[in-house]
Each structure stands twice: as structure tokens, then as C-alpha cells.
């Protein structure tokens, strides 16, 4: 077997650079879709059901794209055709999503918003899945930590930019953050335009700056017998389910951790907006159109930018920590810190309005709004680890010729807990927490701590150079 060459830092950077734009789009989705759907008429308790569209699309799309990319080769490469195709669709969906109100004459706006949300998230998944496999394709085992940590850094750098866009447009460029009932604020609309453009341009950079190894060379590096025929029992629809039977044990062990950590992240994305508007700004349950609710929505962008910034900073040292003390230790520690951070959010409530200078603008917010940035440090640390450590651990346990499809199957462990969360969260909020969304974030903290404890169950295996 031929030894795989080491990549330079900038080669590793280029491999994942497209994720900068993808995550700008995903951050805009995470921070603003609940807001958009509420503006279009969605009920607070129904929001988790709308959000199920996201993991459902991942559940369907990622294994299909992963399996197809394992068998693809053309002049763009193996993974790049899917990365570029998904980016084009995602950019178009981002341009359309906040304009749902224009279709009122021939389709219910809420239905159109839901369809655009599903299309946007589905295309994100088409683009993201090959990126996970691309890092494993291009890096030798000893560079996996830095490969996935660099990807985590770029993901979170993009998330910072995407999260603050509506806030910056409102407070720096004076673009309105309010709109009549049934419409989306101009600041959100323009943010989606900018985010979609950035997504497409950054992906184009990766596609044309990364030269994937041709099949013969890739086979030499990975020890794949190119003369051996693909086992027919793993082909087609039935073959996919047979693949599940040979799923690496490491993936099944990681699935437990993934359940608790992604259950928590889903709750945060859905309920941080109502939690902050109720718990910090003192808005009534169901209020999504008042000025206070809109100001709280803008502040969510700052908070999400905060946890993404802290995640990006932690990503810089994460690979070194993983090399020194082990991936599992870093993973478990990060999730535990994240769990403590979530539960602490309950402590920061209301307060007098205070004037805050954010360098690029000045705003008036309740005093506790600033204190919410403290738990975002812990959330950021957990998020950085969630984005990198499971993939670094898993990539060495997957046969190289099935990297794409197993990375796609691994998405079940992300989509599954989000779907379950979407099905039960609304009922929990309504019947157990009386509509007080802050308690959902406390629940997210407990779930994240359980995820940290579950890391001890993971026993890494090696089958891929």
C-alpha cells in the first residue's frame, strides 16, 4: 500500500473552505427560520414539527449522496460534483425562502415557507455530506484531527458571519428589522441574499482549488483492490439495508452520544428565540411581532454568533488537545461543559435596559441579555467538538471504499434525535412547561451531560489508513 502524502495547511484549508459559506447559510437558517415561520403565521407549539423537515431531508439525502459519490468519477472529481450541485440549489432556496409572502395568490405562504425550508436544508445536506468524506479521502490518518478541526473552524467562522448578518444590517445599515404581519423583515431577506451568494462562491473555491485523487491513485493510498468487483449483495435498495448489518461498532457506540448531543442542539435552535424573548425581554407567550420580540430575535443572531466564535477559537486548539490527551477525552469534556452552559441559562433573566457599545453599533438591551454570552462559551466548545471529534473517530473505522455511504448512514445519528425531539418537544413545552421555553434549554443541558457520560462507551477501531 502506497503511503498517502501529507497536505500543506492551505491544502487542508481549501478542502473545507466551502463549509464557510454553507455554514453561513445554515446559521441564517438556525437563527431565523423559527422567526420567519412565526412571521408567516406558525404557532409556537407547532415550530418543532416544521423543523422536522430539516433532519428528514438529511435522513433521506445523505446516504444516497454518500453512496453515489463513492462510485462517481468525472473531471470535477468524486465528491465535488455533489458539493457544487447542492450549493447551486441551496443558494436558490435561500433567495426564495424569505420571500414566501409573494406567493399568497396561489399557495398558502406557510406551506411555501415550509417547502423552501425543506429544499434549502435538503440541498445543504447534498453539499455537506461529501465534505465529510472529502477530508477522509484527502488526508492520511495522522492529519485527520487537524483536517476535521480546520473544517470545524471554517464552519464556525461562517456561522459567526451568518448569525450577525441581520443584526448588522439593522444596526449598521439601518435596514428595517420589522415588517407587517405575514411578511418577513427586510434585514432578514437581505441576509439570506448575501448568505446564498457567499455559499455559492466559497463552494466554487473548494471545487476548483482541490484536486481529488484519481480512482487508481486513491486505491493505492487506501489499499483498495481495484480488480475486485463490488459485492452485488450491497448494491441497490436492498443492498443498502445489508450494509447496515456490517456497520462498524464504533458508529453504533457513537450513535448513543450523538442522540443526546443532537437532541440538545435541536432544542436550542428551535427554542432559543422564544426563550430569550420571554425570559429576557419579558414578552408574552406567542408574541412574535412586537418590537421587543423583534429586538430579541436580532439578539439571537449575536448569541449564535458568540457560540460560533467560541467554537471557532476552540477549534484552533482542539486538534492539538486531541493529539495530546485523546479524542474521547476532548469530546466528553466539551459535551459536559456544554451541558452545564445550557442549564445555567435559566439564571439570567430580565434586568434593566442598558446601553451597550458593540463597536460596529450601539444597542439597548436588558442587562441579562449580555450575561447570556457566558453560557455561549460552553455551547461553543461543545459545538466545535460535535462537528469534529465524531468524524475523526469514525473515519478510521470505515472501509475506504465505503467512506461516503457510511458517512451518509452516520447522518441517521444526527437526523434521528432531531426528529424525535421535533415530535415530543412541542408537547413537553405545552403540557409540562406551560409554554415557558427556557425550561426546554434546561432540558437540553441535561441531555448534553448524558451525551458526555456516553462518550465512555465509545471504543475506537482502525480499519482505514
C-alpha positions as CSV (number, residue, x, y, z in Angstrom):
1,X,0.0,0.0,0.0
2,X,1.4,3.4,-1.0
3,X,1.9,5.9,1.7
4,X,-0.5,8.8,1.5
5,X,1.2,12.2,1.2
6,X,0.7,14.9,3.8
7,X,-1.2,18.0,2.8
8,X,0.0,21.5,3.5
9,X,-2.1,23.7,5.8
10,X,-3.5,25.7,2.9
11,X,-4.4,22.5,1.0
12,X,-6.3,21.3,4.1
13,X,-7.9,24.8,4.3
14,X,-9.0,24.7,0.7
15,X,-10.6,21.2,1.1
16,X,-13.0,22.6,3.6
17,X,-13.3,26.3,2.6
18,X,-16.7,25.7,1.1
19,X,-18.1,25.0,4.5
20,X,-17.6,28.7,5.4
21,X,-20.4,29.6,3.0
22,X,-22.5,26.5,3.8
23,X,-22.5,27.4,7.5
24,X,-23.3,31.0,6.8
25,X,-26.5,29.6,5.2
26,X,-27.1,27.1,8.0
27,X,-26.6,29.8,10.7
28,X,-29.1,32.0,9.0
29,X,-31.5,29.1,8.9
30,X,-30.9,28.2,12.5
31,X,-31.3,31.7,13.9
32,X,-34.1,32.9,11.6
33,X,-36.3,30.1,10.3
34,X,-38.4,30.0,13.6
35,X,-38.7,33.7,13.3
36,X,-39.7,33.6,9.6
37,X,-42.2,30.8,10.2
38,X,-43.7,32.7,13.1
39,X,-43.9,35.9,11.0
40,X,-45.8,33.8,8.4
41,X,-48.2,32.5,11.0
42,X,-46.8,29.3,12.6
43,X,-47.9,28.6,16.2
44,X,-45.1,28.4,18.8
45,X,-46.0,24.8,19.8
46,X,-46.0,23.7,16.1
47,X,-42.5,25.0,15.4
48,X,-40.8,21.7,16.2
49,X,-43.0,19.9,13.7
50,X,-41.9,22.4,11.0
51,X,-38.3,21.9,12.0
52,X,-38.6,18.1,11.4
53,X,-38.3,18.9,7.7
54,X,-34.6,19.5,8.2
55,X,-33.5,16.2,9.7
56,X,-35.9,14.3,7.5
57,X,-34.2,15.7,4.4
58,X,-30.8,14.7,5.9
59,X,-32.1,11.2,6.7
60,X,-33.1,10.7,3.1
61,X,-30.4,12.7,1.2
62,X,-27.1,12.0,2.9
63,X,-26.9,8.1,2.5
64,X,-28.0,8.4,-1.2
65,X,-25.4,11.1,-1.9
66,X,-22.8,9.3,0.1
67,X,-23.3,6.0,-1.8
68,X,-23.4,7.8,-5.2
69,X,-20.2,9.8,-4.5
70,X,-18.3,6.6,-3.6
71,X,-19.0,5.4,-7.2
72,X,-18.6,8.7,-9.0
73,X,-15.7,10.0,-11.0
74,X,-15.6,12.7,-13.6
75,X,-13.5,15.7,-14.5
76,X,-14.6,17.6,-11.3
77,X,-13.7,14.6,-9.1
78,X,-15.6,12.2,-6.8
79,X,-17.2,14.4,-4.2
80,X,-17.0,17.8,-5.9
81,X,-19.9,17.3,-8.4
82,X,-22.3,16.8,-5.5
83,X,-20.8,19.6,-3.4
84,X,-21.2,22.1,-6.3
85,X,-24.7,20.8,-7.4
86,X,-26.0,21.1,-3.8
87,X,-24.6,24.6,-3.4
88,X,-26.4,25.9,-6.5
89,X,-29.8,24.5,-5.3
90,X,-29.1,25.8,-1.7
91,X,-28.4,29.3,-2.9
92,X,-31.6,29.4,-5.0
93,X,-33.6,28.2,-2.0
94,X,-32.0,30.9,0.2
95,X,-33.0,33.5,-2.3
96,X,-36.7,32.2,-2.2
97,X,-37.2,31.3,1.4
98,X,-37.7,34.8,3.0
99,X,-40.0,35.8,0.1
100,X,-42.8,33.4,0.9
101,X,-45.3,36.2,1.2
102,X,-45.2,36.9,-2.5
103,X,-46.9,33.6,-3.4
104,X,-50.1,34.4,-1.3
105,X,-52.2,34.5,-4.5
106,X,-51.6,30.8,-5.5
107,X,-50.3,29.0,-2.4
108,X,-50.6,29.3,1.4
109,X,-47.4,31.3,2.4
110,X,-46.8,29.0,5.4
111,X,-46.8,26.0,3.0
112,X,-44.4,27.7,0.7
113,X,-42.1,28.7,3.6
114,X,-42.1,25.0,4.7
115,X,-41.3,23.8,1.2
116,X,-38.4,26.3,0.8
117,X,-37.1,25.3,4.2
118,X,-37.1,21.6,3.2
119,X,-35.5,22.4,-0.1
120,X,-32.9,24.6,1.5
121,X,-32.0,22.0,4.1
122,X,-32.0,19.1,1.7
123,X,-29.6,21.0,-0.6
124,X,-27.4,21.8,2.4
125,X,-27.2,18.1,3.1
126,X,-26.3,17.3,-0.5
127,X,-23.4,19.7,-0.2
128,X,-22.3,18.9,3.4
129,X,-22.2,15.1,3.2
130,X,-19.4,14.9,0.6
131,X,-17.4,17.4,2.5
132,X,-17.2,15.0,5.5
133,X,-16.0,12.2,3.2
134,X,-13.6,14.5,1.3
135,X,-11.5,15.2,4.4
136,X,-11.1,11.5,5.0
137,X,-10.3,11.0,1.3
138,X,-7.6,13.6,1.1
139,X,-5.8,13.3,4.5
140,X,-3.7,10.5,6.0
141,X,-4.8,9.2,9.4
142,X,-2.3,11.4,11.3
143,X,-3.8,14.5,9.7
144,X,-7.4,13.7,10.5
145,X,-7.5,15.7,13.7
146,X,-6.3,18.9,12.0
147,X,-8.4,18.2,8.9
148,X,-11.7,18.0,10.8
149,X,-10.6,20.7,13.3
150,X,-10.0,23.0,10.3
151,X,-13.4,22.1,9.0
152,X,-14.9,22.9,12.4
153,X,-13.1,26.3,12.4
154,X,-14.4,27.2,9.0
155,X,-17.9,26.0,9.9
156,X,-18.0,28.3,12.9
157,X,-16.4,31.2,11.2
158,X,-19.2,31.0,8.6
159,X,-21.7,30.7,11.4
160,X,-20.4,33.9,13.1
161,X,-20.9,35.8,9.8
162,X,-24.3,34.3,9.1
163,X,-25.6,34.8,12.6
164,X,-24.8,38.5,12.9
165,X,-25.9,39.5,9.4
166,X,-29.5,40.6,10.3
167,X,-28.2,42.4,13.3
168,X,-25.5,44.2,11.3
169,X,-27.9,45.2,8.5
170,X,-30.3,46.6,11.0
171,X,-28.0,48.5,13.3
172,X,-25.2,49.5,10.9
173,X,-27.0,50.0,7.6
174,X,-30.4,50.9,9.1
175,X,-32.3,48.2,7.2
176,X,-35.6,47.6,9.0
177,X,-36.0,44.6,11.2
178,X,-39.8,44.8,11.4
179,X,-42.5,44.0,8.8
180,X,-46.3,43.9,8.6
181,X,-47.9,40.7,9.9
182,X,-47.5,37.9,7.4
183,X,-44.3,39.3,6.0
184,X,-40.5,38.9,6.7
185,X,-38.4,41.9,7.8
186,X,-36.1,43.3,5.1
187,X,-33.0,42.7,7.2
188,X,-33.7,39.0,7.2
189,X,-34.4,39.0,3.4
190,X,-31.2,40.7,2.6
191,X,-29.3,38.5,4.9
192,X,-30.5,35.4,3.0
193,X,-29.5,37.0,-0.3
194,X,-25.9,37.7,1.0
195,X,-25.7,34.3,2.6
196,X,-26.8,32.4,-0.5
197,X,-24.2,34.3,-2.6
198,X,-21.4,33.6,-0.1
199,X,-22.3,29.9,0.0
200,X,-22.1,29.5,-3.8
201,X,-18.8,31.4,-4.1
202,X,-17.0,29.6,-1.3
203,X,-18.0,26.2,-2.6
204,X,-16.8,27.1,-6.1
205,X,-13.4,27.9,-4.4
206,X,-13.1,24.4,-2.9
207,X,-14.2,22.7,-6.1
208,X,-11.6,24.4,-8.2
209,X,-8.8,24.6,-5.7
210,X,-9.0,20.9,-4.5
211,X,-7.7,18.2,-6.8
212,X,-9.1,14.9,-5.7
213,X,-7.1,11.7,-6.2
214,X,-8.0,9.7,-9.3
215,X,-9.5,6.3,-8.6
216,X,-6.3,4.3,-9.2
217,X,-4.2,6.6,-7.0
218,X,-6.8,6.7,-4.3
219,X,-7.0,2.9,-4.3
220,X,-3.2,2.7,-3.8
221,X,-3.3,5.0,-0.9
222,X,-6.2,3.3,0.8
223,X,-5.2,-0.3,0.0
224,X,-8.3,-1.0,-2.2
225,X,-8.2,-3.9,-4.7
226,X,-9.4,-2.2,-7.9
227,X,-9.7,-5.6,-9.6
228,X,-12.2,-6.9,-7.1
229,X,-15.8,-6.5,-8.1
230,X,-18.2,-4.8,-5.9
231,X,-20.2,-7.4,-3.9
232,X,-23.6,-7.4,-5.6
233,X,-25.4,-8.0,-2.3
234,X,-24.5,-4.4,-1.3
235,X,-26.0,-2.9,-4.5
236,X,-29.4,-1.3,-4.8
237,X,-32.1,-0.6,-2.2
238,X,-31.9,-4.0,-0.5
239,X,-28.1,-3.8,-0.5
240,X,-28.3,-0.6,1.4
241,X,-30.0,-2.3,4.3
242,X,-27.5,-5.2,4.2
243,X,-24.8,-2.5,4.7
244,X,-26.5,-1.6,8.0
245,X,-25.7,-5.1,9.2
246,X,-21.9,-4.5,8.8
247,X,-22.0,-1.1,10.4
248,X,-18.8,-0.6,12.4
249,X,-19.3,-1.0,16.1
250,X,-17.7,2.4,16.7
251,X,-20.5,4.0,14.7
252,X,-23.2,2.3,16.9
253,X,-21.4,3.4,20.1
254,X,-21.1,7.0,18.8
255,X,-24.8,6.9,17.9
256,X,-25.7,7.0,21.6
257,X,-23.5,10.1,22.2
258,X,-25.0,11.7,19.0
259,X,-28.5,11.1,20.2
260,X,-28.1,13.1,23.4
261,X,-25.9,15.9,21.8
262,X,-28.1,16.5,18.7
263,X,-31.3,16.3,20.8
264,X,-29.9,19.2,22.7
265,X,-28.8,21.2,19.7
266,X,-32.1,20.8,18.0
267,X,-33.9,22.2,21.1
268,X,-31.5,25.1,21.2
269,X,-32.1,26.0,17.5
270,X,-35.9,25.9,17.9
271,X,-36.4,27.4,21.3
272,X,-33.6,30.0,22.0
273,X,-35.6,32.7,20.2
274,X,-38.8,32.3,22.3
275,X,-36.7,31.6,25.4
276,X,-34.8,34.9,25.1
277,X,-37.9,36.9,24.2
278,X,-39.8,35.5,27.2
279,X,-37.1,35.1,29.8
280,X,-35.0,38.2,29.0
281,X,-37.3,40.7,27.2
282,X,-40.4,39.7,29.1
283,X,-42.6,39.0,26.0
284,X,-45.9,37.2,26.3
285,X,-46.1,33.6,25.1
286,X,-46.8,33.5,21.4
287,X,-45.6,37.1,20.8
288,X,-43.5,37.2,17.6
289,X,-44.4,40.6,16.1
290,X,-43.9,43.2,18.7
291,X,-40.8,45.4,18.7
292,X,-39.4,43.7,21.8
293,X,-39.8,40.3,20.1
294,X,-38.0,41.5,17.0
295,X,-35.2,43.0,19.1
296,X,-34.9,39.7,20.9
297,X,-34.7,38.0,17.5
298,X,-31.9,40.2,16.5
299,X,-30.0,39.5,19.7
300,X,-30.3,35.8,19.0
301,X,-28.1,36.4,16.0
302,X,-25.5,37.9,18.3
303,X,-25.7,35.0,20.8
304,X,-25.4,32.4,18.0
305,X,-22.5,34.4,16.6
306,X,-21.0,34.2,20.0
307,X,-21.2,30.5,20.4
308,X,-19.9,30.0,16.9
309,X,-17.0,32.4,17.6
310,X,-16.1,30.5,20.7
311,X,-16.4,27.2,18.7
312,X,-14.0,28.6,16.1
313,X,-11.5,29.6,18.7
314,X,-11.7,26.2,20.5
315,X,-11.2,24.5,17.1
316,X,-7.8,26.2,16.8
317,X,-6.5,24.2,19.8
318,X,-8.8,21.2,19.6
319,X,-6.6,19.1,17.3
320,X,-3.6,19.6,19.5
321,X,-5.6,18.7,22.6
322,X,-6.9,15.6,20.8
323,X,-3.4,14.6,19.7
324,X,-2.1,15.0,23.3
325,X,-4.9,13.7,25.5
326,X,-7.1,11.7,23.1
327,X,-10.2,12.4,21.0
328,X,-12.6,10.8,23.5
329,X,-11.3,12.9,26.4
330,X,-11.7,16.1,24.4
331,X,-15.1,15.0,23.2
332,X,-16.5,14.1,26.6
333,X,-15.1,17.2,28.3
334,X,-16.6,19.5,25.7
335,X,-20.1,18.0,25.9
336,X,-20.0,18.2,29.7
337,X,-19.1,21.9,29.5
338,X,-21.9,22.4,27.0
339,X,-24.4,20.8,29.3
340,X,-23.5,23.0,32.2
341,X,-23.8,26.0,29.9
342,X,-27.3,25.2,28.8
343,X,-28.7,24.6,32.3
344,X,-27.1,27.9,33.5
345,X,-29.2,29.9,31.0
346,X,-32.1,29.8,33.5
347,X,-30.1,32.0,35.9
348,X,-30.0,35.0,33.5
349,X,-33.5,36.7,33.5
350,X,-34.8,40.2,32.7
351,X,-33.0,43.2,34.2
352,X,-33.0,46.9,33.5
353,X,-32.3,48.2,30.0
354,X,-28.7,49.2,29.5
355,X,-26.8,50.8,26.6
356,X,-24.2,48.5,25.0
357,X,-21.4,49.5,22.6
358,X,-20.8,46.6,20.2
359,X,-18.0,48.6,18.3
360,X,-19.9,48.5,15.0
361,X,-23.2,49.7,16.6
362,X,-24.8,50.6,19.9
363,X,-28.0,49.0,21.3
364,X,-30.2,49.0,24.3
365,X,-30.8,45.5,25.8
366,X,-31.8,44.1,29.2
367,X,-28.8,43.5,31.4
368,X,-29.2,39.7,31.4
369,X,-29.0,39.7,27.6
370,X,-25.3,40.3,27.9
371,X,-24.9,37.6,30.6
372,X,-26.3,35.0,28.1
373,X,-23.0,35.3,26.3
374,X,-21.3,33.4,29.2
375,X,-23.1,30.1,28.6
376,X,-22.4,30.6,24.9
377,X,-18.8,29.9,25.6
378,X,-19.6,26.4,26.8
379,X,-22.1,25.8,24.0
380,X,-19.4,26.8,21.5
381,X,-16.9,24.4,23.0
382,X,-19.4,21.6,22.8
383,X,-20.4,22.5,19.2
384,X,-16.8,22.5,18.0
385,X,-16.3,19.0,19.3
386,X,-19.6,17.8,17.9
387,X,-18.5,19.0,14.4
388,X,-15.1,17.3,14.5
389,X,-14.5,14.6,17.0
390,X,-17.1,12.0,16.0
391,X,-16.0,12.2,12.4
392,X,-12.3,12.0,13.3
393,X,-13.0,8.9,15.5
394,X,-15.3,7.3,12.9
395,X,-13.2,7.9,9.8
396,X,-10.6,5.4,10.9
397,X,-13.2,2.7,11.4
398,X,-14.8,2.9,8.0
399,X,-13.6,0.9,4.9
400,X,-12.2,3.4,2.5
401,X,-14.3,2.2,-0.4
402,X,-17.5,2.8,1.6
403,X,-16.5,6.1,3.2
404,X,-19.2,8.1,1.5
405,X,-22.1,5.8,2.2
406,X,-21.2,5.1,5.8
407,X,-20.7,8.8,6.4
408,X,-24.2,9.2,5.0
409,X,-25.6,6.4,7.2
410,X,-23.9,8.1,10.2
411,X,-26.2,11.0,9.5
412,X,-29.0,8.8,10.9
413,X,-27.5,9.5,14.3
414,X,-27.9,13.2,13.7
415,X,-31.3,13.2,12.0
416,X,-32.9,10.6,14.3
417,X,-32.6,12.5,17.6
418,X,-33.8,15.7,15.9
419,X,-36.9,14.0,14.5
420,X,-37.7,12.6,18.0
421,X,-37.1,16.0,19.5
422,X,-39.4,17.6,17.0
423,X,-42.1,15.1,17.7
424,X,-42.0,15.4,21.5
425,X,-40.7,18.9,22.2
426,X,-43.9,20.7,21.4
427,X,-45.9,18.5,23.8
428,X,-43.3,18.9,26.5
429,X,-43.4,22.7,26.2
430,X,-47.2,22.8,26.3
431,X,-48.1,20.3,28.9
432,X,-45.0,20.2,31.2
433,X,-43.5,23.7,30.9
434,X,-46.7,25.8,30.3
435,X,-45.2,27.4,27.2
436,X,-42.1,28.7,29.1
437,X,-39.3,27.9,26.5
438,X,-36.5,28.5,29.0
439,X,-37.2,25.1,30.5
440,X,-36.6,23.4,27.2
441,X,-33.0,24.8,27.3
442,X,-32.5,23.3,30.7
443,X,-33.7,20.0,29.3
444,X,-31.1,20.4,26.5
445,X,-28.4,20.8,29.2
446,X,-29.4,17.6,30.9
447,X,-29.3,15.8,27.5
448,X,-25.9,17.1,26.7
449,X,-24.5,15.9,30.0
450,X,-25.9,12.5,29.3
451,X,-24.0,12.6,26.0
452,X,-20.8,13.4,27.8
453,X,-21.2,10.4,30.0
454,X,-21.9,8.2,27.0
455,X,-18.6,9.0,25.4
456,X,-17.1,6.4,27.8
457,X,-19.0,3.7,25.8
458,X,-17.1,4.5,22.6
459,X,-14.3,2.0,21.7
460,X,-12.5,3.3,18.5
461,X,-11.4,0.8,15.9
462,X,-9.0,1.2,13.0
463,X,-9.6,-0.1,9.5
464,X,-8.7,2.9,7.3
465,X,-5.3,4.4,6.7
